[in-house]
Amino acid sequence: MFLTDVQKQWRSLLVGWQGVDWVLFALPVVLTVFGAIVIHSTQINTDNTGYGLNHAVLGAMGLGVALWIARSRYEYLLNWQWIIYGVINVLLVAVMFIGTVGGGAQSWLGVAGFYLQPSEFAKLSIIITLASLLSRRDASSLWGLASALSILALPWALVFIQPDLGTSLVFGAITLAMLYWANCNPGWLVLLVSPLVAAILFHLMLPSWLVWSLGMGLIAWFTLPWRWFSTVVATAVNLVAGKLGDIFWNLLQDYQKNRLVLFLDPDKDPLGGGYHLIQSRIAIGAGKIWGQGLGQGSQTQLNFIPEQHTDFIFSAIGEEWGFVGSMVVIAVYWLLCFRLVIIAQNAKDDFGSLLAIGVLAMIVFQLVINIGMTIGLAPITGIPLPWLSYGRMALLTNFIALGMVESVANFRHRLRFTD
């Protein structure tokens, strides 16, 4: 009788958790704990030794939020999608007038001594709203594509003019991935990003710009209705993209321009815009195979890399944990992303599947750009490394996103128990 009562108590505690992917929960926890250790190591010789502990504490809070969200049915988000979307956009507008500048962008709101970054939560808003729309009207039609882009337009513009280039790029990556998953014609996705490519080619390789513009015309011919009209428009847009690129380029701050250009040749400004990248590459190279040991990295401990606990946390991992440690971190991320793909494939409906793909795109893009910029393969955009970089709002956002995907996994079958 006693054993039966104990079993009932355990079963009551487990009700609502049967479908949770505990491996997916464990991987971000491991990354967060490891991030706290590395962050503390980067701050040993500074006055900010509490960053590592703060990261761990906020990670524990984020995990609690994620567990609660995983226990709640993700379908409830369908009832709140427009409220979430509206509130986020109101906050983004408020940032323009009463926001606080940080990291070169006016992207923070001070609330009772606590600073909120609406652009981080806007990522989740975009994922939820697009998932809802595309689950009802997929992107296989131009109307579905246009509807998705119209949802993206307002928050993207509000974030871009802060200016927060990194987050606006994350918005684009999320949207492209979700459109592709929602059966959007791949040719249309190429056409969407083609003006950006054309603008870059115009300034680097003029003949390639002409070939690219003609190629986009061919794609429009084979994928869009009103062939002649679409071909002419697609070609013309790419031809004038060079000048349009100059206009958008002038909207960026000087430090953002340097970040986008100097990664190609950081030695042009070794004491200015190229300094971060040069020191980061030195640190990673100094780690060699096994690393110099925790708290032993010369570049890290002598503070040669500014803000290493945030955007350049991977350089500290490379220096103190070496090539092996870096590859282990990348392997953990790979496994995490693999679990997200499995959840997306096994979701019981399109809404849940699109939520998982949106979160996957957000994590993968930030992962690739952050690691790429520390080794000189991508421009420096201020994008943090998920669960490893110090950043309260980014860490909380990642755990909320994890909770949403876990809810999709938890309720992938129509379970018999009630909430």
C-alpha positions as CSV (number, residue, x, y, z in Angstrom):
1,M,0.0,0.0,0.0
2,F,2.8,2.4,0.9
3,L,4.7,1.6,-2.3
4,T,1.5,2.2,-4.3
5,D,1.1,5.7,-2.6
6,V,4.7,6.5,-3.4
7,Q,4.3,5.5,-7.0
8,K,1.2,7.6,-7.3
9,Q,3.1,10.6,-5.9
10,W,5.9,10.1,-8.4
11,R,3.5,9.7,-11.2
12,S,1.6,12.8,-10.3
13,L,5.0,14.7,-10.4
14,L,5.8,13.3,-13.8
15,V,2.4,13.9,-15.4
16,G,2.9,16.4,-18.1
17,W,6.6,15.6,-18.7
18,Q,6.5,12.2,-20.5
19,G,7.3,13.6,-23.9
20,V,10.1,16.1,-22.9
21,D,13.4,15.7,-24.7
22,W,15.7,15.6,-21.7
23,V,18.8,15.4,-23.8
24,L,17.8,18.7,-25.4
25,F,17.4,20.2,-22.0
26,A,20.7,18.9,-20.8
27,L,22.8,20.3,-23.6
28,P,22.0,24.0,-23.0
29,V,22.5,23.4,-19.3
30,V,26.0,22.1,-20.0
31,L,26.8,25.0,-22.2
32,T,25.5,27.5,-19.6
33,V,27.6,26.0,-16.8
34,F,30.7,25.8,-19.1
35,G,29.9,29.4,-20.2
36,A,29.9,30.6,-16.5
37,I,33.3,28.9,-16.0
38,V,34.9,30.5,-19.1
39,I,33.3,33.9,-18.3
40,H,34.7,33.8,-14.8
41,S,38.1,33.0,-16.3
42,T,38.0,36.0,-18.6
43,Q,37.3,38.3,-15.6
44,I,39.9,37.0,-13.1
45,N,42.1,40.0,-13.4
46,T,39.3,42.6,-13.6
47,D,36.9,44.1,-11.0
48,N,34.0,42.2,-12.5
49,T,34.5,38.7,-11.2
50,G,30.8,38.3,-10.5
51,Y,29.9,37.9,-14.2
52,G,30.4,34.1,-14.1
53,L,28.1,33.7,-11.1
54,N,25.5,36.0,-12.6
55,H,25.5,34.0,-15.7
56,A,24.9,30.8,-13.8
57,V,22.2,32.2,-11.6
58,L,20.3,33.7,-14.6
59,G,20.8,30.4,-16.4
60,A,19.1,28.6,-13.6
61,M,16.2,31.1,-13.7
62,G,16.0,30.6,-17.4
63,L,15.9,26.9,-17.1
64,G,13.0,27.2,-14.6
65,V,11.1,29.3,-17.1
66,A,11.9,26.8,-19.9
67,L,10.6,23.9,-17.7
68,W,7.4,25.7,-17.0
69,I,6.9,26.5,-20.7
70,A,7.6,22.9,-21.7
71,R,4.8,21.8,-19.4
72,S,2.3,24.2,-21.1
73,R,0.7,23.5,-24.4
74,Y,2.4,25.4,-27.2
75,E,-0.9,25.7,-29.0
76,Y,-1.9,28.4,-26.5
77,L,0.5,30.7,-28.3
78,L,-2.0,30.9,-31.1
79,N,-4.3,32.8,-28.9
80,W,-1.6,35.3,-27.9
81,Q,0.4,35.7,-31.1
82,W,-1.0,39.2,-32.0
83,I,-0.8,40.4,-28.5
84,I,2.8,39.4,-28.2
85,Y,3.6,40.9,-31.7
86,G,1.9,44.1,-30.7
87,V,3.5,44.5,-27.3
88,I,7.0,43.8,-28.8
89,N,6.5,46.4,-31.5
90,V,5.3,49.0,-29.0
91,L,8.4,48.3,-26.9
92,L,10.6,48.7,-30.0
93,V,9.0,52.0,-30.7
94,A,9.5,53.1,-27.1
95,V,13.2,52.3,-27.4
96,M,13.4,55.0,-30.1
97,F,12.3,57.7,-27.7
98,I,13.3,56.7,-24.2
99,G,15.8,53.9,-24.9
100,T,19.3,53.7,-23.4
101,V,22.4,53.5,-25.6
102,G,24.5,50.4,-25.1
103,G,27.2,48.9,-27.5
104,G,26.6,51.7,-30.0
105,A,22.8,51.0,-30.4
106,Q,19.8,52.5,-28.6
107,S,18.2,49.2,-27.8
108,W,17.7,49.1,-24.0
109,L,14.7,50.2,-21.9
110,G,15.3,50.9,-18.2
111,V,12.5,49.5,-16.0
112,A,12.8,49.9,-12.2
113,G,16.6,49.6,-12.3
114,F,16.4,46.6,-14.7
115,Y,17.4,47.0,-18.3
116,L,15.2,45.2,-20.9
117,Q,16.3,44.6,-24.5
118,P,13.1,44.3,-26.6
119,S,15.0,43.3,-29.8
120,E,16.0,40.0,-28.1
121,F,12.3,39.1,-27.4
122,A,11.4,40.3,-30.9
123,K,13.2,37.2,-32.2
124,L,10.7,35.0,-30.4
125,S,7.8,37.2,-31.5
126,I,8.8,36.8,-35.1
127,I,9.1,33.0,-34.7
128,I,5.7,32.7,-33.1
129,T,3.8,35.0,-35.5
130,L,5.4,33.5,-38.6
131,A,4.8,30.0,-37.4
132,S,1.1,30.8,-36.9
133,L,0.7,32.4,-40.3
134,L,2.6,29.8,-42.3
135,S,0.8,27.0,-40.5
136,R,-2.5,28.3,-41.9
137,R,-1.2,29.7,-45.2
138,D,2.1,28.2,-46.4
139,A,4.6,30.1,-48.5
140,S,4.0,28.1,-51.7
141,S,2.0,31.0,-53.1
142,L,3.2,34.6,-53.6
143,W,0.3,35.8,-51.3
144,G,1.7,33.6,-48.5
145,L,5.2,34.9,-49.1
146,A,4.0,38.5,-49.1
147,S,2.0,38.0,-45.9
148,A,5.1,36.6,-44.1
149,L,7.3,39.5,-45.3
150,S,4.7,42.0,-44.2
151,I,4.9,40.6,-40.6
152,L,8.6,40.8,-40.6
153,A,8.9,44.4,-42.0
154,L,7.9,46.5,-39.0
155,P,10.0,44.8,-36.2
156,W,12.9,44.5,-38.7
157,A,12.8,48.2,-39.6
158,L,12.5,49.2,-35.9
159,V,15.5,47.1,-34.9
160,F,17.6,48.1,-38.0
161,I,17.3,51.9,-37.2
162,Q,18.4,51.5,-33.5
163,P,20.8,50.5,-35.2
164,D,21.2,46.8,-34.3
165,L,22.6,45.2,-37.4
166,G,23.3,41.9,-35.8
167,T,19.7,41.3,-34.6
168,S,18.2,42.4,-37.9
169,L,20.3,39.8,-39.7
170,V,19.0,37.2,-37.3
171,F,15.5,38.2,-38.2
172,G,16.3,37.6,-41.9
173,A,17.8,34.2,-41.2
174,I,14.8,33.1,-39.1
175,T,12.4,34.2,-41.9
176,L,14.3,32.5,-44.7
177,A,14.5,29.2,-42.9
178,M,10.8,29.2,-41.9
179,L,9.8,30.2,-45.4
180,Y,11.8,27.3,-46.8
181,W,10.2,24.9,-44.3
182,A,6.8,26.2,-45.3
183,N,7.3,25.1,-49.0
184,C,8.5,28.4,-50.4
185,N,10.0,28.1,-53.8
186,P,13.8,28.2,-53.3
187,G,14.1,30.5,-56.3
188,W,12.0,33.1,-54.5
189,L,14.3,32.9,-51.5
190,V,17.3,33.5,-53.7
191,L,15.5,36.5,-55.3
192,L,14.8,37.9,-51.8
193,V,18.5,38.0,-50.9
194,S,19.8,38.8,-54.4
195,P,19.9,42.6,-54.0
196,L,22.2,42.3,-51.0
197,V,24.5,40.0,-53.0
198,A,24.3,42.3,-56.0
199,A,25.3,45.3,-53.9
200,I,28.3,43.5,-52.6
201,L,29.4,42.3,-56.0
202,F,28.9,45.8,-57.4
203,H,31.7,47.1,-55.1
204,L,34.0,44.1,-55.4
205,M,33.7,42.5,-58.8
206,L,31.8,44.5,-61.4
207,P,31.6,41.8,-64.1
208,S,30.2,39.3,-61.6
209,W,27.6,41.9,-60.6
210,L,26.3,42.0,-64.2
211,V,26.3,38.2,-64.5
212,W,24.5,37.9,-61.2
213,S,21.8,40.4,-62.2
214,L,21.2,38.5,-65.5
215,G,21.1,35.2,-63.5
216,M,18.4,36.6,-61.2
217,G,16.4,37.5,-64.3
218,L,16.5,33.9,-65.4
219,I,15.4,32.7,-62.0
220,A,12.5,35.1,-62.1
221,W,11.6,33.8,-65.6
222,F,11.3,30.2,-64.4
223,T,9.7,30.7,-61.0
224,L,7.5,33.8,-61.1
225,P,4.2,34.5,-63.0
226,W,4.1,37.3,-65.6
227,R,7.4,36.1,-66.9
228,W,8.5,39.1,-69.0
229,F,7.5,41.6,-66.3
230,S,9.1,39.6,-63.5
231,T,12.3,39.1,-65.4
232,V,12.7,42.7,-66.2
233,V,11.9,43.8,-62.6
234,A,14.3,41.2,-61.0
235,T,17.1,42.2,-63.3
236,A,16.5,45.9,-62.8
237,V,16.4,45.6,-59.0
238,N,19.7,43.8,-59.0
239,L,21.3,46.3,-61.4
240,V,20.3,49.3,-59.2
241,A,21.2,47.4,-56.0
242,G,24.7,48.9,-56.1
243,K,23.4,52.4,-55.6
244,L,20.8,51.2,-53.1
245,G,23.6,49.5,-51.2
246,D,25.4,52.9,-50.9
247,I,22.2,54.4,-49.4
248,F,21.9,51.6,-46.8
249,W,25.6,51.7,-46.1
250,N,25.4,55.4,-45.2
251,L,22.7,54.5,-42.6
252,L,25.2,52.5,-40.7
253,Q,27.4,53.9,-37.9
254,D,31.1,54.1,-38.5
255,Y,31.9,51.3,-36.0
256,Q,29.4,49.0,-37.9
257,K,31.0,49.8,-41.2
258,N,34.4,48.8,-39.8
259,R,33.0,45.6,-38.4
260,L,31.6,44.6,-41.8
261,V,34.8,45.5,-43.8
262,L,37.8,45.0,-41.6
263,F,37.3,41.2,-41.1
264,L,38.6,40.9,-44.7
265,D,41.9,42.6,-43.8
266,P,42.1,43.6,-40.1
267,D,45.7,44.7,-40.5
268,K,44.4,47.9,-42.2
269,D,43.5,49.2,-38.8
270,P,45.3,47.0,-36.2
271,L,44.8,49.4,-33.3
272,G,41.2,50.3,-34.2
273,G,38.5,48.3,-35.9
274,G,40.7,45.4,-36.6
275,Y,42.1,45.1,-33.1
276,H,39.5,42.7,-31.8
277,L,39.9,40.2,-34.6
278,I,43.7,40.3,-34.6
279,Q,43.8,39.6,-30.8
280,S,41.1,36.9,-31.1
281,R,43.0,35.0,-33.8
282,I,46.2,35.2,-31.7
283,A,44.4,33.8,-28.7
284,I,42.8,30.9,-30.6
285,G,46.1,30.1,-32.3
286,A,47.9,30.2,-28.9
287,G,45.6,27.4,-27.6
288,K,47.0,24.9,-30.1
289,I,45.7,21.4,-29.5
290,W,44.9,21.1,-25.8
291,G,44.9,24.7,-24.7
292,Q,46.9,26.6,-22.1
293,G,44.6,25.7,-19.3
294,L,41.8,27.4,-17.4
295,G,42.9,30.8,-16.2
296,Q,46.3,30.4,-18.0
297,G,45.6,32.0,-21.4
298,S,47.9,35.0,-21.9
299,Q,45.6,37.0,-24.2
300,T,42.6,36.3,-22.0
301,Q,44.3,36.9,-18.6
302,L,46.0,40.1,-19.8
303,N,42.8,41.5,-21.2
304,F,44.0,42.0,-24.7
305,I,40.6,41.2,-26.1
306,P,37.9,43.8,-25.0
307,E,34.5,42.4,-24.1
308,Q,35.8,38.9,-24.3
309,H,33.1,37.6,-21.9
310,T,30.4,38.5,-24.4
311,D,30.9,38.5,-28.2
312,F,34.4,37.0,-28.2
313,I,33.9,34.2,-25.6
314,F,34.9,31.6,-28.2
315,S,38.4,33.1,-28.4
316,A,38.8,32.4,-24.6
317,I,37.6,28.8,-25.2
318,G,40.1,28.4,-28.0
319,E,43.0,29.7,-26.0
320,E,42.4,28.0,-22.7
321,W,40.8,24.8,-23.9
322,G,42.5,24.4,-27.3
323,F,41.3,22.9,-30.5
324,V,40.0,19.8,-28.7
325,G,37.9,21.9,-26.3
326,S,36.6,24.1,-29.2
327,M,35.5,21.0,-31.2
328,V,33.8,19.5,-28.2
329,V,31.7,22.7,-27.9
330,I,30.9,22.7,-31.6
331,A,29.9,19.0,-31.2
332,V,27.5,19.9,-28.4
333,Y,25.9,22.5,-30.6
334,W,25.6,20.1,-33.4
335,L,23.8,17.5,-31.3
336,L,21.5,20.3,-29.9
337,C,20.6,21.3,-33.5
338,F,20.1,17.7,-34.5
339,R,17.6,17.3,-31.7
340,L,15.8,20.4,-32.9
341,V,15.5,19.0,-36.4
342,I,14.1,15.7,-35.1
343,I,11.5,17.6,-33.0
344,A,10.5,19.6,-36.1
345,Q,10.1,16.5,-38.2
346,N,8.0,14.7,-35.5
347,A,5.8,17.6,-34.5
348,K,2.1,16.8,-34.6
349,D,1.2,19.9,-36.6
350,D,2.8,22.6,-38.8
351,F,2.7,25.2,-36.1
352,G,4.9,23.2,-33.8
353,S,7.2,22.2,-36.6
354,L,7.7,25.8,-37.7
355,L,8.4,26.9,-34.1
356,A,11.2,24.3,-33.9
357,I,12.6,25.4,-37.2
358,G,12.5,29.1,-36.3
359,V,14.4,28.4,-33.1
360,L,16.9,26.2,-35.0
361,A,17.5,29.0,-37.5
362,M,18.0,31.5,-34.7
363,I,20.6,29.3,-32.9
364,V,22.5,28.2,-36.1
365,F,22.8,31.6,-37.5
366,Q,24.1,33.1,-34.3
367,L,26.5,30.2,-33.8
368,V,28.0,30.4,-37.3
369,I,28.4,34.2,-37.3
370,N,29.8,34.4,-33.8
371,I,32.4,31.6,-34.3
372,G,33.1,32.9,-37.8
373,M,33.8,36.4,-36.6
374,T,36.3,35.2,-33.9
375,I,38.4,33.4,-36.5
376,G,38.1,36.0,-39.3
377,L,35.5,34.3,-41.5
378,A,32.6,36.6,-40.9
379,P,32.1,40.3,-40.1
380,I,32.0,41.4,-36.5
381,T,28.3,42.1,-35.9
382,G,27.9,41.8,-32.1
383,I,26.0,38.6,-32.2
384,P,26.4,36.5,-29.0
385,L,27.2,32.8,-28.8
386,P,24.0,31.1,-27.5
387,W,24.2,30.0,-23.8
388,L,28.0,30.7,-23.6
389,S,28.3,34.5,-24.1
390,Y,27.4,36.7,-21.1
391,G,24.2,38.6,-21.8
392,R,21.1,38.4,-19.6
393,M,18.5,39.1,-22.2
394,A,20.1,36.9,-24.8
395,L,20.4,34.0,-22.3
396,L,16.8,34.3,-21.1
397,T,15.6,34.5,-24.7
398,N,17.4,31.3,-25.6
399,F,15.9,29.4,-22.6
400,I,12.4,30.7,-23.5
401,A,13.0,29.5,-27.1
402,L,14.2,26.1,-25.7
403,G,11.0,25.9,-23.6
404,M,8.8,26.4,-26.7
405,V,10.5,23.7,-28.6
406,E,10.3,21.3,-25.6
407,S,6.6,22.0,-25.5
408,V,6.4,20.9,-29.1
409,A,8.2,17.7,-28.2
410,N,6.2,17.1,-25.0
411,F,2.9,17.4,-26.8
412,R,3.8,15.8,-30.1
413,H,1.2,13.2,-29.3
414,R,-2.3,13.9,-28.0
415,L,-1.5,12.9,-24.4
416,R,-4.3,11.5,-22.2
417,F,-3.5,13.6,-19.1
418,T,-4.7,17.2,-18.7
419,D,-2.7,20.3,-17.9
